[in-house]
Amino acid sequence: MADRPPLTRARPRPESARAVTVAPRPGLRGRLGDALFRGVAGPGGLESRRRVHGTPGPRWFAADRPIRVVHGDASMFPGGLAALLLQSLHPLAMTAVADHSDYRNDPWGRLARTSTFLAYTTYGAADDAQRAVDRVRAVHEHIRGRTADGEPYHAADPHLLAWVHSAEAYCFLTAHQRYGKRPLDAAGRDAYVADMARVATALGIENPPTTLAQLHERLDSYRPELRLTPQTREAVRYVLLRPPLPKPVLPPYLVLGAAAVSLLPDWSRARLGLAVLPRTERWCAVPAGTAVTALIRWLMPPPPPRRT
């Protein structure tokens, strides 16, 4: 909801788990992939990734859990964009972001903090995952205010947190099923929602959905609260049409944006003012999104081996 704080200063780590300089990968593929990863995870993203996977100790999720499959795939790129669009429909959540997040002037910093949080809670040692959650909860406690209509909001409100969580879980999973390398079966989809519920509970969300059916029901329950506000309209334009990117990167990004829009529920697209064009999406947006996601998957550096 708001900017997530850096997680790399939590505590001194054992020498075996401290960051080491990660050498650049050779070749064009390596250089492009490392640059892409740094753009998503921040300048120290490669070193932080080494810490996440290299710190010994138990994890919240075993290596074969669906949350690791989904969050480790390039489909998170369109899934993340879709989540931002869907979340923006809640006026309280959008006002909290607009008032307390510097997403316009520092979008990459916000993206890096969010991706680092996902990395620690999905793959990191249990102690580090809990520290990541504790930091976010501490930030949320101080984020409060009122909308332009005078309605109060508080980022730590479990009801508001549940909206943000449900939108993320839905978009991440939907993106994986459409653009992921290994789509999940029915049992795996339910298990992913249950895995996400583990993180949601740690964040203070009450009774998070644990099956896909419950997730759909939870999203539907928020529909009376959602609306297109001027802040939402501005965020949608920023995400889809005016990203702070160099011109050579804009075409593939715009493809990802179209792929992200195709993931949204039809009712949400109508409220966001985004057209539903089934044939265009089927024959253009989805194939192009699949191709760009596959390219990202090919470019991204593989995770380092985990230390036990």
C-alpha positions as CSV (number, residue, x, y, z in Angstrom):
1,M,0.0,0.0,0.0
2,A,2.7,2.5,1.0
3,D,6.4,2.4,0.4
4,R,8.0,-0.6,1.9
5,P,11.3,0.2,3.8
6,P,14.6,-1.3,2.8
7,L,15.2,-4.6,4.4
8,T,18.9,-5.0,4.1
9,R,19.8,-3.2,7.3
10,A,17.8,-5.4,9.7
11,R,20.8,-6.9,11.6
12,P,24.4,-8.0,11.0
13,R,24.4,-11.4,9.5
14,P,27.0,-14.2,9.8
15,E,30.0,-13.9,7.6
16,S,28.7,-16.8,5.4
17,A,25.5,-14.9,4.7
18,R,26.8,-11.3,4.2
19,A,26.6,-9.7,0.8
20,V,29.4,-10.2,-1.5
21,T,30.0,-8.4,-4.8
22,V,28.2,-10.2,-7.6
23,A,30.3,-10.3,-10.8
24,P,28.4,-9.1,-13.9
25,R,27.4,-11.9,-16.2
26,P,29.2,-12.0,-19.5
27,G,27.6,-11.4,-22.9
28,L,24.7,-9.3,-24.1
29,R,22.2,-11.5,-22.4
30,G,23.9,-11.3,-19.1
31,R,24.3,-7.5,-19.2
32,L,20.7,-6.9,-20.2
33,G,19.4,-9.4,-17.7
34,D,21.4,-7.9,-14.8
35,A,20.3,-4.4,-15.8
36,L,16.7,-5.5,-15.8
37,F,17.0,-7.2,-12.4
38,R,18.7,-4.1,-11.0
39,G,15.8,-2.0,-12.3
40,V,13.3,-4.1,-10.5
41,A,15.2,-4.9,-7.3
42,G,17.3,-1.8,-7.0
43,P,21.1,-1.1,-7.4
44,G,21.9,-3.7,-4.8
45,G,19.4,-6.2,-6.0
46,L,21.8,-8.9,-7.1
47,E,23.6,-8.8,-3.8
48,S,20.3,-8.8,-1.9
49,R,19.2,-11.8,-3.8
50,R,22.4,-13.6,-2.8
51,R,21.5,-12.9,0.9
52,V,17.9,-14.0,0.5
53,H,18.8,-17.3,-0.9
54,G,22.1,-17.8,0.8
55,T,21.2,-17.1,4.4
56,P,21.0,-20.6,6.1
57,G,18.0,-21.6,8.2
58,P,14.3,-22.7,7.9
59,R,12.0,-20.9,5.5
60,W,8.3,-20.1,5.7
61,F,7.7,-22.1,2.5
62,A,9.3,-25.3,1.4
63,A,11.1,-25.4,-2.0
64,D,8.1,-27.2,-3.7
65,R,5.4,-24.8,-2.5
66,P,3.3,-23.0,-5.2
67,I,4.2,-19.5,-3.9
68,R,7.8,-20.1,-4.9
69,V,6.8,-21.2,-8.3
70,V,4.6,-18.2,-9.0
71,H,6.8,-15.5,-7.5
72,G,9.9,-16.9,-9.2
73,D,8.4,-16.6,-12.7
74,A,8.6,-13.7,-15.2
75,S,4.8,-13.6,-15.2
76,M,5.1,-11.5,-12.1
77,F,5.9,-8.5,-14.4
78,P,2.4,-8.3,-16.0
79,G,0.9,-9.6,-12.7
80,G,2.5,-6.8,-10.7
81,L,1.2,-4.1,-13.1
82,A,-2.3,-5.6,-13.0
83,A,-2.2,-5.6,-9.2
84,L,-1.4,-1.9,-9.2
85,L,-4.3,-1.1,-11.5
86,L,-6.8,-3.2,-9.6
87,Q,-5.7,-1.9,-6.2
88,S,-6.1,1.7,-7.3
89,L,-9.9,1.3,-7.5
90,H,-10.2,1.4,-3.8
91,P,-10.3,5.1,-2.9
92,L,-8.8,4.7,0.6
93,A,-5.9,2.5,-0.6
94,M,-5.3,4.9,-3.5
95,T,-5.4,8.0,-1.3
96,A,-2.9,6.3,1.1
97,V,-0.5,5.7,-1.8
98,A,-0.9,9.2,-3.2
99,D,-0.5,10.9,0.1
100,H,2.3,8.8,1.6
101,S,4.1,7.2,-1.4
102,D,6.6,8.9,-3.7
103,Y,5.6,6.6,-6.6
104,R,5.7,9.4,-9.2
105,N,9.2,10.7,-8.4
106,D,10.7,7.4,-7.2
107,P,8.8,4.5,-8.9
108,W,11.9,2.3,-9.1
109,G,12.6,2.7,-5.4
110,R,9.1,1.7,-4.5
111,L,9.2,-1.2,-6.9
112,A,12.6,-2.3,-5.4
113,R,11.2,-2.2,-1.8
114,T,8.1,-4.2,-2.8
115,S,10.1,-6.9,-4.7
116,T,12.5,-7.2,-1.8
117,F,9.6,-7.7,0.6
118,L,8.2,-10.5,-1.7
119,A,11.7,-12.1,-2.0
120,Y,12.3,-12.2,1.8
121,T,8.8,-13.5,2.7
122,T,8.8,-16.1,-0.2
123,Y,12.4,-17.3,-0.2
124,G,14.2,-15.9,2.8
125,A,15.1,-17.4,6.1
126,A,12.1,-17.3,8.5
127,D,13.7,-14.7,10.8
128,D,14.3,-12.4,7.9
129,A,10.8,-12.9,6.6
130,Q,9.4,-12.0,10.0
131,R,11.6,-8.9,10.1
132,A,10.3,-7.8,6.7
133,V,6.7,-8.1,7.9
134,D,7.5,-6.3,11.1
135,R,9.0,-3.4,9.2
136,V,6.0,-3.1,6.9
137,R,3.5,-3.2,9.9
138,A,5.5,-0.5,11.7
139,V,5.3,1.7,8.6
140,H,1.5,1.0,8.2
141,E,0.8,2.1,11.7
142,H,1.9,5.7,11.0
143,I,0.0,6.0,7.7
144,R,-3.3,7.6,8.2
145,G,-5.3,10.5,6.9
146,R,-8.5,11.5,5.1
147,T,-9.7,11.3,1.5
148,A,-10.9,14.4,-0.4
149,D,-14.4,13.5,0.8
150,G,-13.3,13.5,4.4
151,E,-13.4,9.7,4.8
152,P,-10.7,8.5,7.3
153,Y,-8.1,5.8,6.3
154,H,-5.5,3.9,8.2
155,A,-3.0,1.7,6.3
156,A,-3.0,-0.8,9.2
157,D,-6.8,-1.3,8.9
158,P,-7.2,-5.1,8.4
159,H,-10.1,-4.6,6.0
160,L,-8.0,-2.3,3.7
161,L,-5.0,-4.6,4.0
162,A,-7.2,-7.5,2.9
163,W,-8.2,-5.6,-0.3
164,V,-4.5,-5.0,-1.2
165,H,-3.6,-8.6,-0.4
166,S,-6.5,-10.1,-2.4
167,A,-5.8,-7.9,-5.4
168,E,-2.2,-9.0,-5.4
169,A,-3.0,-12.7,-4.9
170,Y,-5.5,-12.6,-7.7
171,C,-3.4,-10.8,-10.2
172,F,-0.2,-12.7,-9.5
173,L,-2.0,-16.1,-9.8
174,T,-4.0,-15.1,-12.9
175,A,-0.8,-13.8,-14.6
176,H,1.0,-17.1,-13.8
177,Q,-1.8,-19.2,-15.2
178,R,-1.8,-17.2,-18.5
179,Y,1.9,-16.3,-18.9
180,G,3.8,-18.5,-16.5
181,K,6.1,-21.3,-17.6
182,R,4.4,-23.9,-15.4
183,P,0.7,-23.1,-14.8
184,L,-0.7,-24.7,-11.6
185,D,-3.4,-27.3,-11.5
186,A,-6.6,-26.8,-9.4
187,A,-4.9,-28.1,-6.2
188,G,-1.9,-25.9,-6.8
189,R,-4.0,-22.8,-7.3
190,D,-5.7,-23.4,-4.0
191,A,-2.3,-24.1,-2.4
192,Y,-1.0,-20.8,-3.7
193,V,-3.8,-18.8,-2.1
194,A,-3.2,-20.7,1.1
195,D,0.5,-19.8,0.9
196,M,-0.3,-16.2,0.4
197,A,-2.7,-16.4,3.4
198,R,0.4,-17.2,5.6
199,V,1.9,-13.9,4.7
200,A,-1.4,-12.0,5.0
201,T,-1.9,-13.3,8.5
202,A,1.5,-12.2,9.5
203,L,0.7,-8.7,8.2
204,G,-2.4,-8.5,10.4
205,I,-5.1,-9.5,7.9
206,E,-8.0,-11.3,9.5
207,N,-9.3,-14.6,8.0
208,P,-7.6,-14.2,4.6
209,P,-8.9,-16.4,1.8
210,T,-7.2,-19.8,1.6
211,T,-8.8,-21.2,-1.6
212,L,-9.3,-19.7,-5.1
213,A,-13.1,-19.7,-4.6
214,Q,-12.7,-17.8,-1.4
215,L,-10.4,-15.3,-3.1
216,H,-12.9,-14.6,-5.8
217,E,-15.6,-14.1,-3.1
218,R,-13.4,-11.8,-1.2
219,L,-12.7,-9.6,-4.2
220,D,-16.4,-9.5,-5.1
221,S,-17.3,-8.4,-1.6
222,Y,-15.3,-5.2,-2.1
223,R,-17.0,-4.1,-5.3
224,P,-19.5,-1.7,-3.6
225,E,-16.5,0.2,-2.2
226,L,-14.6,0.6,-5.4
227,R,-14.8,3.6,-7.7
228,L,-12.8,5.6,-10.2
229,T,-11.4,8.7,-8.5
230,P,-9.1,11.4,-10.0
231,Q,-6.2,9.9,-8.2
232,T,-7.0,6.5,-9.7
233,R,-7.3,7.9,-13.2
234,E,-3.9,9.6,-12.8
235,A,-2.3,6.4,-11.5
236,V,-3.7,4.4,-14.4
237,R,-2.3,6.9,-16.9
238,Y,1.0,6.8,-15.2
239,V,1.3,3.0,-15.1
240,L,0.0,2.4,-18.6
241,L,1.0,5.5,-20.7
242,R,3.6,7.6,-18.9
243,P,6.1,5.3,-17.2
244,P,9.6,6.9,-16.6
245,L,11.4,4.7,-19.1
246,P,13.9,5.3,-21.9
247,K,12.3,5.2,-25.4
248,P,13.9,1.9,-26.5
249,V,12.2,0.2,-23.5
250,L,8.8,1.6,-24.0
251,P,7.5,-0.8,-26.7
252,P,8.0,-4.0,-24.7
253,Y,6.7,-2.2,-21.6
254,L,3.5,-1.1,-23.4
255,V,3.0,-4.7,-24.4
256,L,3.3,-5.7,-20.7
257,G,0.8,-3.1,-19.9
258,A,-1.7,-4.5,-22.4
259,A,-1.0,-8.0,-21.0
260,A,-1.7,-6.7,-17.5
261,V,-5.0,-5.1,-18.5
262,S,-6.1,-8.4,-20.1
263,L,-5.7,-10.0,-16.6
264,L,-8.2,-7.8,-14.8
265,P,-11.8,-8.9,-14.1
266,D,-14.1,-7.4,-16.7
267,W,-16.1,-5.5,-14.0
268,S,-12.9,-3.8,-12.8
269,R,-11.9,-2.8,-16.3
270,A,-15.2,-1.1,-16.9
271,R,-14.7,1.0,-13.7
272,L,-11.2,1.9,-14.7
273,G,-12.4,3.0,-18.2
274,L,-10.4,0.3,-19.9
275,A,-12.1,-1.3,-22.9
276,V,-12.8,-5.0,-23.1
277,L,-11.8,-6.2,-26.6
278,P,-11.8,-10.0,-26.5
279,R,-10.7,-10.6,-30.1
280,T,-7.9,-8.0,-30.0
281,E,-6.6,-9.5,-26.7
282,R,-6.9,-13.1,-27.9
283,W,-5.0,-12.5,-31.1
284,C,-2.7,-9.6,-30.2
285,A,-2.3,-8.7,-26.5
286,V,-2.0,-12.2,-25.1
287,P,0.5,-13.6,-27.7
288,A,2.6,-10.4,-27.5
289,G,2.5,-10.5,-23.7
290,T,3.5,-14.2,-23.8
291,A,6.5,-13.3,-26.0
292,V,7.7,-10.4,-23.9
293,T,7.3,-12.5,-20.7
294,A,9.3,-15.3,-22.3
295,L,12.0,-12.8,-23.2
296,I,12.2,-11.5,-19.7
297,R,12.4,-15.1,-18.4
298,W,15.3,-15.8,-20.7
299,L,17.1,-12.6,-19.7
300,M,16.7,-12.8,-15.9
301,P,19.6,-14.2,-13.9
302,P,19.0,-17.6,-12.2
303,P,18.7,-17.6,-8.4
304,P,21.9,-18.5,-6.5
305,P,22.0,-21.9,-4.8
306,R,20.4,-22.0,-1.3
307,R,22.5,-22.7,1.7
308,T,21.1,-25.0,4.2
